[in-house]
């Protein structure tokens, strides 16, 4: 999967920007705060979800602009665009070939994965970040997953509202919400299970001499079938009403990762080991997407080169080049990318200006 052009309007520190892109490596170097990560964030918004920063839409718009922003890209003969308007700065709108579509439809066209410095805390912070990470992996392989997650969350919010209401809702109303929650929750749980199983199998087959090999499992999410989830929701309704929220279900799931060689939970590993585990997961997942969707996903790697020793950095670039696809990289020093292929496109970023090197 490759973008041939990226256009930004009122996006972060870019009033207007148009980049010509190509398959292979897209390398952006420049000082901290120049706007390198903003470019990767723009690309990440061509996938369902809130992007690699998970930022509020108002924060994405240029601070001296009218309040709107737009990201557009060309993928083969398909034009993709997403952004906000001045009239509705809190509502994201998406177009594919100039037709308005739900933002989750972007997953039908592009699979986009990323690693950022903020993800160094993935294994040590709360479960919600790991759920979001896993759901991005699933959506990259099964585009319908984004819609199922959204429908599950919509039904859960409405159920929580009814549970917290001091006036009990009509029985048939909450029965219907339980049915919806069980249906979409079952889809979500089953897709996550498929992903973890497929990734574990892929990781066991890999001959990784660069990074640590992880083993993954799901926990604490009542990963059940639709019928089992429905029974659980009905049986737990009294507890949920007392709590004013849905206390059990796939929204409570957690992704557990183990350093396989050391048999050590990821949260107890060193920062370097945790980063290595993440690299292994992303690379294995990219291979899985390439195998099943017949195209490699776009990879966004923000400031990854600086945290690798020269040997591992060169090995990573070799592995990425060998597998192909489009890889967007950022770093403060151009010298960090001396081992990328000769046909890579290099850009210098300075205060919202991007120049081809």
Long-range contacts (C-beta under 8 A, 24 or more apart in sequence): 1-75, 1-110, 1-111, 1-112, 1-295, 1-296, 1-297, 1-298, 1-325, 1-326, 2-75, 2-76, 2-298, 2-325, 2-326, 3-43, 3-46, 3-73, 3-74, 3-75, 3-298, 3-326, 4-74, 4-75, 4-76, 5-73, 5-74, 6-39, 6-42, 6-43, 6-71, 6-72, 6-73, 7-70, 7-71, 7-72, 7-73, 8-39, 8-42, 8-69, 8-70, 8-71, 8-72, 9-68, 9-69, 9-70, 9-71, 9-72, 9-83, 10-61, 10-62, 10-65, 10-66, 10-68, 10-69, 10-70, 11-38, 11-42, 11-60, 11-61, 11-62, 11-69, 11-70, 11-71, 12-38, 12-41, 12-42, 12-60, 12-62, 12-69, 13-38, 13-62, 13-351, 13-352, 14-38, 14-62, 14-352, 15-62, 15-65, 15-352, 17-352, 17-354, 19-347, 19-354, 21-326, 21-345, 22-326, 22-345, 23-324, 23-325, 23-326, 24-321, 24-324, 24-326, 24-327, 24-341, 24-343, 24-344, 24-345, 25-317, 25-320, 25-321, 25-327, 25-329, 25-337, 25-340, 25-341, 25-343, 25-344, 25-345, 26-326, 26-327, 26-328, 26-329, 26-344, 26-345, 26-347, 27-329, 27-330, 27-331, 27-334, 27-337, 27-340, 27-344, 27-345, 27-346, 27-347, 28-328, 28-329, 28-330, 28-331, 28-347, 28-349, 28-354, 29-330, 29-331, 29-332, 29-333, 29-334, 29-336, 29-337, 29-346, 29-347, 29-348, 29-349, 29-357, 30-332, 30-348, 30-349, 30-350, 31-332, 31-350, 32-332, 34-349, 34-350, 34-351, 34-352, 35-349, 35-351, 35-352, 35-354, 36-302, 36-330, 36-331, 36-349, 37-116, 37-302, 37-303, 37-330, 39-328, 39-330, 39-349, 39-354, 40-114, 40-116, 40-300, 40-302, 40-328, 40-330, 42-71, 43-71, 43-73, 43-112, 43-298, 43-300, 43-328, 44-112, 44-114, 44-300, 45-71, 45-82, 46-71, 46-73, 46-80, 46-82, 46-106, 46-110, 46-112, 47-106, 47-107, 47-110, 47-111, 47-112, 47-136, 47-139, 47-140, 48-103, 48-104, 48-106, 48-107, 48-139, 48-146, 49-132, 49-136, 49-139, 49-146, 52-114, 52-116, 52-300, 52-302, 53-116, 53-118, 54-132, 56-90, 57-84, 57-89, 57-90, 57-91, 57-92, 58-89, 58-90, 60-84, 61-89, 75-109, 75-110, 78-109, 80-106, 80-109, 80-110, 82-106, 102-147, 104-143, 104-146, 104-147, 104-150, 105-143, 107-139, 107-140, 107-143, 107-145, 107-146, 108-143, 110-297, 110-298, 111-139, 111-140, 111-141, 111-289, 111-293, 111-295, 111-297, 111-298, 112-140, 112-297, 112-298, 112-299, 112-300, 113-137, 113-140, 113-282, 113-285, 113-286, 113-297, 113-298, 113-299, 113-300, 114-299, 114-300, 114-301, 114-302, 115-278, 115-279, 115-282, 115-300, 115-301, 115-302, 115-304, 116-300, 116-302, 116-303, 117-302, 117-303, 119-278, 120-271, 120-274, 120-275, 122-274, 122-278, 123-257, 123-265, 123-266, 123-267, 123-269, 123-274, 123-277, 124-267, 124-274, 127-220, 127-252, 127-253, 127-254, 127-255, 130-254, 130-255, 131-251, 131-253, 131-254, 131-255, 133-255, 134-192, 134-195, 134-196, 134-253, 134-255, 135-188, 135-192, 137-195, 137-199, 137-281, 137-285, 138-191, 138-192, 138-194, 138-195, 140-285, 140-289, 140-297, 141-195, 141-198, 141-285, 141-288, 141-289, 141-292, 141-293, 142-191, 142-194, 142-195, 144-187, 145-187, 145-188, 145-191, 148-184, 148-187, 148-188, 148-191, 149-184, 149-188, 151-180, 151-184, 152-181, 152-184, 152-185, 152-187, 152-188, 152-250, 152-251, 153-251, 155-180, 155-181, 155-184, 156-181, 156-246, 156-249, 156-251, 159-240, 159-246, 160-244, 160-245, 160-246, 163-240, 163-241, 163-243, 163-244, 163-245, 163-246, 164-244, 164-245, 174-237, 178-230, 178-233, 178-234, 178-237, 179-230, 181-229, 181-233, 181-246, 181-249, 182-226, 182-227, 182-229, 182-230, 182-233, 183-226, 185-226, 185-229, 185-249, 185-250, 186-224, 186-225, 186-226, 186-229, 187-226, 188-250, 189-221, 189-222, 189-223, 189-224, 189-229, 189-250, 189-253, 190-225, 192-218, 192-221, 192-223, 192-250, 192-253, 193-218, 193-223, 196-255, 198-288, 199-281, 199-284, 199-285, 199-288, 202-284, 202-285, 202-287, 202-288, 203-260, 203-280, 203-281, 203-284, 206-280, 206-283, 206-284, 208-280, 208-283, 209-315, 210-276, 210-279, 210-312, 210-315, 210-316, 210-319, 211-276, 211-277, 211-279, 211-280, 211-283, 211-312, 212-259, 212-260, 212-261, 212-269, 212-273, 212-276, 212-277, 212-280, 213-259, 213-260, 213-261, 213-280, 214-257, 214-258, 214-259, 214-260, 214-266, 214-277, 214-280, 214-281, 215-257, 215-258, 215-260, 216-255, 216-256, 216-257, 216-258, 216-281, 217-255, 217-256, 217-258, 218-253, 218-254, 218-255, 218-256, 219-253, 219-254, 219-255, 219-256, 220-252, 220-253, 220-254, 221-249, 221-250, 221-251, 221-252, 221-253, 221-254, 222-248, 222-249, 222-250, 222-252, 223-250, 223-253, 257-281, 272-307, 275-307, 279-304, 279-316, 283-319, 286-323, 286-325, 287-323, 290-323, 290-325, 295-325, 296-323, 296-324, 296-325, 296-326, 297-325, 298-325, 298-326, 298-327, 298-328, 299-325, 299-326, 299-327, 299-328, 300-328, 301-327, 301-328, 301-329, 301-330, 302-330, 303-330, 303-331, 303-332, 304-329, 305-329, 305-331, 305-336, 305-337, 306-331, 306-332, 306-333, 306-336, 313-339, 314-339, 317-341
